[in-house]
Amino acid sequence: MAKYDASDLDLQIDPAQLKPLFKSQPHRHAGAILFNWLVIIGTAYFCTQYFNIVTYLLAVIIIGARMHALAVLMHDAAHYRFLKNRKWNDLITNVTTMYPLFLTIENYRKNHLAHHRHLNTEEDPDWVSKFGRREFTFPQTKQDFLLTLGSYFLLYQGIRDAIWFVSRFDILGQKKAKTNKKESKLPKLTFYVLLITGLTFFGGWTAFLFFWVIPYFSTFLMFQYIRSVAEHFGEQMEYDHLLNASRTVKTNPIEQFLVAPHNVGYHIGHHLYPGVPYYNLPKLHELLMKNADFKEKAHVTKGYFGGLLAELG
């Protein structure tokens, strides 16, 4: 694998059509953050008013899906596609997304940008961290894949993933950093002190457990896993060219809400042009599909519940 972004390929995309797609619209990104939080809060409130096993299971699925959606928005911010001011880009993203998900954008960015620079090689931290793990080893049967998904609902796989993330993203800060990150510690400490104080003062620990911790260790991490598989894994992935070393998945509205929020399924386009914000990825895909080489070689799958599952083995 020697090609990692569009600068290495001769796609001959019209610059006049491509350039506008790089323009960021912070209000759309901020609106998406607000929408996801309103869905999470509204779902939790509805479930408390009409609590039973069915409404709670639906709440866990919906809240986990919106946690995943927040993480996808953070991914855009990691590429500085939210705010031009990088300090505010990171601070607002951390407070509204990453601190609640027990991570930081700084740790994620270091890992993710290396993934882009060294896609599917021994220098790609994503690839190396997943290589040899049972759940990322293909081919595997559909039954094995579905059993892995089921283990998230038992919290087993989610807890294993969380332990893995502690090391992978250096959450405890045990690795020596090349740059001084002290400036990020105070906002993080302040956030968690306020969270703990608020939950204690208002008696919110039970709600936090049922409507945040359990969805986090179950459906949130399950959707993260599905997306990871969809992006770079499966029996039909060839890895001999940038256009078939990742997968774009075209989705229906239900899949967009649950599995692939904010156009995250357009993964090939993202690797080619990581500076294009999420809301312009469908337009980018349409533009790329006009190119004969892209249309012939790009690995495009129709659907997660049907197409992706059929490719796994």
TORZA-17347 format. One line per 3 residues: number of its first residue (from 1); their letters; for each residue x, y, z of C-alpha. Coordinates in Angstrom, 2 decimals. Each point is the difference from the previous one (the first is absolute). Example, Ala and Ser with C-alpha at 12.3 -4.5 7.8 and 13.67 -1.06 7.14 Angstrom:
<pts>
1> AS> 12.30:-4.50:7.80 | 1.37:3.44:-0.66
</pts>
This chain:
<pts>
1> MAK> 0.00:0.00:0.00 | 1.67:3.19:-1.19 | -2.88:2.43:-0.49
4> YDA> -1.71:1.67:2.94 | -2.04:2.97:-1.27 | -1.21:1.65:-3.19
7> SDL> 3.33:1.78:-0.56 | 1.47:-3.40:-0.90 | -2.72:-0.81:-2.54
10> DLQ> -0.74:1.51:-3.39 | -3.77:0.27:0.32 | -0.26:3.20:-2.05
13> IDP> -2.81:1.48:2.07 | -1.11:3.47:-1.09 | 1.53:2.43:2.56
16> AQL> -2.89:2.44:-0.49 | -2.45:-2.68:1.20 | 2.29:-1.39:2.69
19> KPL> 1.16:3.17:1.76 | -3.41:1.10:1.39 | -0.35:-3.36:1.75
22> FKS> 2.83:0.88:2.40 | -1.86:2.97:1.47 | -0.94:-0.48:3.64
25> QPH> -3.36:1.06:1.40 | 0.41:0.13:3.80 | -3.71:0.61:0.59
28> RHA> -0.86:-3.34:-1.60 | 2.55:-1.82:2.14 | -1.19:1.76:3.17
31> GAI> -3.61:-0.71:-0.90 | 0.81:-3.69:-0.40 | 1.61:-0.09:3.46
34> LFN> -3.10:1.63:1.49 | -2.33:-2.37:-1.86 | 1.81:-3.08:1.30
37> WLV> -0.12:1.22:3.60 | -3.70:0.86:-0.28 | -0.73:-3.52:-1.28
40> IIG> 2.01:-1.53:2.86 | -1.72:2.11:2.67 | -3.44:-0.40:-1.56
43> TAY> 0.39:-3.77:-0.31 | 1.10:-0.34:3.62 | -2.90:2.16:1.18
46> FCT> -2.56:-1.94:-2.04 | 1.33:-3.30:1.32 | -0.25:1.14:3.61
49> QYF> -3.63:1.01:-0.59 | -0.97:-3.29:-1.69 | 2.57:-2.39:1.40
52> NIV> -0.13:-3.67:-0.99 | 2.40:-2.47:-1.56 | -0.95:0.99:-3.57
55> TYL> 0.32:3.76:0.48 | 3.28:-0.48:1.87 | 1.48:-2.21:-2.72
58> LAV> -1.02:2.57:-2.61 | 1.52:2.74:2.14 | 3.31:-1.86:0.24
61> III> 0.08:-0.41:-3.79 | -0.93:3.62:-0.75 | 2.31:1.54:2.61
64> GAR> 2.90:-2.20:-1.12 | -0.65:1.02:-3.60 | 0.06:3.70:0.92
67> MHA> 3.19:-0.48:2.05 | 1.49:-1.46:-3.14 | -1.30:2.99:-1.96
70> LAV> 1.77:2.35:2.41 | 3.21:-1.98:-0.51 | -0.39:0.36:-3.77
73> LMH> -0.28:3.77:0.39 | 3.14:-0.07:2.13 | 1.71:-1.80:-2.88
76> DAA> -0.75:3.00:-2.23 | 1.33:2.33:2.69 | 3.17:-2.10:0.22
79> HYR> 0.60:1.08:-3.62 | -0.77:3.62:1.05 | -3.22:0.00:-2.02
82> FLK> -2.04:1.62:2.78 | 1.51:3.37:0.97 | 2.88:1.91:-1.59
85> NRK> 1.31:0.91:3.43 | 1.69:-3.25:0.95 | 0.01:0.68:3.72
88> WND> -3.77:0.52:0.09 | -0.50:-2.85:-2.49 | 1.61:-2.40:2.47
91> LIT> -1.38:1.47:3.23 | -3.65:0.02:-1.14 | 0.36:-3.48:-1.49
94> NVT> 1.53:-1.36:3.20 | -2.69:1.50:2.24 | -2.97:-0.96:-2.18
97> TMY> 1.25:-3.35:-1.26 | 3.29:-1.49:1.12 | -0.02:0.60:3.76
100> PLF> -3.48:-1.55:0.28 | 1.36:-2.98:-1.98 | 3.04:-0.24:2.34
103> LTI> 2.52:0.92:-2.73 | 1.67:3.15:-1.33 | 0.26:1.31:-3.54
106> ENY> 3.76:0.42:0.40 | 0.54:-3.70:0.68 | -2.32:-1.00:-2.81
109> RKN> 1.56:2.37:-2.54 | 3.52:-1.30:0.54 | -1.19:-3.53:-0.74
112> HLA> -2.36:0.93:-2.83 | 2.31:2.21:-2.05 | 2.66:-2.71:0.13
115> HHR> -2.67:-2.37:-1.34 | -0.50:2.33:-2.98 | 3.73:0.42:-0.64
118> HLN> 0.79:-3.73:0.15 | -3.24:-1.65:-1.08 | -0.09:-3.79:0.58
121> TEE> 3.74:-0.30:0.62 | 2.14:-0.93:2.99 | 0.19:3.72:0.82
124> DPD> -3.79:0.37:0.09 | -0.94:-0.14:3.72 | -3.60:-0.99:-0.80
127> WVS> 1.10:-2.87:-2.20 | 2.67:-1.22:2.42 | -2.26:0.19:3.06
130> KFG> -2.71:-2.07:-1.71 | 2.26:-2.50:-1.74 | -0.37:-3.44:1.56
133> RRE> -3.06:0.88:2.09 | -2.68:-2.65:-0.48 | -2.79:2.46:-0.78
136> FTF> 2.06:1.59:-2.81 | 1.25:-3.25:-1.53 | -1.67:-0.86:-3.31
139> PQT> -1.40:-2.06:-1.55 | -2.39:-0.83:2.80 | -3.52:-1.34:-0.16
142> KQD> -3.05:2.20:0.32 | -0.83:-1.95:3.14 | 3.35:0.94:1.58
145> FLL> -0.53:3.64:-0.93 | -3.53:0.03:1.42 | 1.20:-1.72:3.19
148> TLG> 2.53:2.79:0.45 | -2.79:2.55:-0.37 | -2.09:-1.91:2.52
151> SYF> 2.86:0.02:2.51 | -0.19:3.81:0.07 | -3.54:-0.20:1.39
154> LLY> 1.40:-2.11:2.83 | 2.63:2.76:0.56 | 2.75:-2.62:-0.36
157> QGI> 1.47:1.20:-3.30 | -0.49:3.65:0.89 | 2.02:-0.32:3.20
160> RDA> 2.73:-1.81:-1.96 | 0.01:2.83:-2.54 | 0.16:2.64:2.73
163> IWF> 3.03:-1.67:1.59 | 1.59:-0.16:-3.45 | -0.71:3.73:-0.56
166> VSR> 1.78:0.92:3.25 | 3.25:-1.29:-1.45 | -0.66:0.88:-3.63
169> FDI> -0.78:3.68:0.64 | 2.23:0.33:3.09 | -2.98:1.20:2.05
172> LGQ> 1.98:-0.20:3.24 | 2.80:2.11:-1.51 | 2.71:-2.56:0.73
175> KKA> 1.86:0.45:-3.27 | 2.51:2.80:-0.38 | -1.43:2.77:-2.16
178> KTN> 2.24:1.86:-2.42 | -1.89:3.24:0.58 | -1.25:1.71:3.13
181> KKE> -3.67:-0.83:0.55 | -0.40:1.62:3.42 | -2.41:2.57:-1.35
184> SKL> -2.60:-2.72:-0.65 | -0.03:-1.36:3.55 | -1.86:2.82:1.76
187> PKL> -3.13:-0.04:-2.23 | -0.13:-3.78:0.26 | 0.38:0.03:3.79
190> TFY> -2.58:2.78:0.32 | -2.48:-1.92:-2.15 | 0.21:-3.17:2.07
193> VLL> -0.10:1.84:3.33 | -3.17:1.81:-1.12 | -1.49:-3.25:-1.32
196> ITG> 0.63:-1.92:3.22 | -1.21:2.91:2.13 | -3.17:0.41:-2.06
199> LTF> -0.84:-3.70:0.00 | 0.54:-0.18:3.76 | -1.90:3.19:0.87
202> FGG> -3.01:-0.79:-2.22 | -0.01:-3.75:0.69 | 0.65:-0.85:-3.63
205> WTA> 2.28:-3.00:0.34 | -2.72:-2.57:-0.75 | -1.08:1.85:-3.15
208> FLF> 3.66:0.37:-1.01 | 0.48:-3.75:0.35 | -3.13:-0.99:-1.93
211> FWV> 0.05:2.69:-2.70 | 3.71:0.60:-0.52 | 2.29:-2.71:1.40
214> IPY> -2.00:-2.99:-1.25 | -0.59:1.43:-3.51 | 3.68:0.95:-0.11
217> FST> 1.28:-3.52:0.70 | -2.62:-1.63:-2.21 | -1.45:1.68:-3.09
220> FLM> 2.40:2.95:-0.30 | 3.04:-2.26:-0.18 | -1.95:-2.49:-2.13
223> FQY> -0.73:2.67:-2.62 | 3.64:1.05:0.16 | 1.00:-3.59:-0.72
226> IRS> -2.39:-0.34:-2.95 | 1.37:3.21:-1.48 | 3.61:-1.15:0.47
229> VAE> -0.74:-3.23:-1.84 | -1.86:1.83:-2.77 | 2.84:2.45:-0.55
232> HFG> 2.93:-2.37:-0.48 | -0.81:-3.68:0.62 | -1.72:-2.96:-1.64
235> EQM> 0.75:-2.92:-2.27 | -0.49:2.03:-3.19 | 2.46:2.77:0.88
238> EYD> 3.01:-0.17:-2.33 | 2.39:2.66:1.41 | 1.96:0.33:-3.25
241> HLL> -1.19:3.54:-0.78 | -1.34:2.92:2.03 | -3.39:-0.35:-1.67
244> NAS> -0.50:-3.56:1.28 | 1.88:0.28:3.29 | -3.05:1.56:1.64
247> RTV> -3.73:-0.31:-0.56 | -2.77:2.48:-0.70 | -3.43:-1.19:1.15
250> KTN> -3.14:1.54:-1.49 | -2.72:0.05:2.62 | -3.74:0.33:0.51
253> PIE> -1.47:2.45:2.59 | -0.21:-2.61:2.78 | 3.64:-0.98:-0.49
256> QFL> 0.99:3.66:-0.11 | -1.62:0.58:3.39 | 1.26:-3.16:1.69
259> VAP> 3.29:-1.03:-1.59 | 1.34:2.67:-2.34 | -0.89:3.46:1.33
262> HNV> 1.17:3.20:-1.64 | 1.02:-1.68:-3.28 | 2.78:-2.01:1.63
265> GYH> -0.64:-2.84:-2.47 | 1.69:1.99:-2.80 | 3.39:-1.20:1.17
268> IGH> 1.92:-0.23:-3.26 | -0.79:3.62:-0.78 | 1.12:0.97:3.49
271> HLY> 3.38:-1.68:-0.48 | 0.46:1.64:-3.38 | -0.98:3.47:1.24
274> PGV> 0.05:0.09:3.85 | -0.49:3.77:-0.11 | -3.57:-0.34:-1.26
277> PYY> -2.48:0.35:2.91 | -2.57:-2.72:0.60 | -2.98:1.89:-1.47
280> NLP> 1.74:0.24:-3.40 | 1.05:-3.65:-0.25 | -3.09:-1.09:-2.03
283> KLH> 0.74:2.73:-2.56 | 3.64:-1.09:-0.05 | -1.05:-3.58:-0.64
286> ELL> -2.23:1.05:-2.91 | 2.91:1.97:-1.46 | 2.39:-2.92:0.40
289> MKN> -2.44:-2.43:-1.62 | 0.25:2.03:-3.20 | 3.62:-1.11:-0.21
292> ADF> 0.35:-3.30:-1.89 | 3.00:-1.23:2.01 | -1.70:0.68:3.32
295> KEK> -3.27:-1.59:-1.12 | 1.83:-3.14:-1.15 | 2.33:-0.52:2.99
298> AHV> -1.75:1.54:3.01 | -1.42:-2.50:2.49 | -3.58:1.22:0.39
301> TKG> -2.49:-2.10:1.97 | -3.77:0.47:0.15 | -1.17:-0.14:3.58
304> YFG> 1.30:-1.18:3.36 | -2.75:-2.46:0.93 | 0.06:-1.63:-3.44
307> GLL> 3.03:0.89:-2.07 | 2.67:0.11:2.69 | -1.23:-3.15:1.73
310> AEL> 0.07:-1.85:-3.34 | 3.67:0.95:-0.51 | 1.30:-1.20:3.35
313> G> 0.25:-3.67:-0.81
</pts>
